[in-house]
Amino acid sequence: EDLEQVGLSVRRRSRLVDQFENRLIIPIADERGDIVALGSRVIDSSTNAPKYVNTRQSSIFSKRDLLYGLNLAREPAKRDGMLVIVEGYMDVVSLHESGIGCVAACLGTSLTDSQLFLAAKVSKRIVLSLDADDAGTQAVCRLCERLLPRAAAAGIDVGVVSLPDGFKDP
């Protein structure tokens, strides 16, 4: 029951099943570096399983109030004078591995007010680099309409990176 309650297992046909079986598990930390949830990506993409699964929302984990990797991006963002926000944790992992450390993720395509103002505590210059698929493009349009006026009023400079043709992820 405890495993089910925290979202590590799910009940299927009255049987408790490991929610993260055959998945790459990624610890999700808050801005202080405390682990507050687990994320996962399916390893075998030929299955019908959802590509990404996180543990359930809780009193310490709210996807909309957290930026994945912000604890690691804080110092590089201060050094580089900007924080780049991408969609997901795999984007953060690959960019960090490539030597770009000023990166955090909004854990999906919808950047919230809470996430924007959390990012602004690290840098007043925010660069959005969302996936170049339809969802990412639509998200950028929604963000521009919804968040840019509030960001400007708060002194936050928001830019958008357009990925070159042929690139889907940052």
Disulfide bonds with the S-S distance in Angstrom:
none
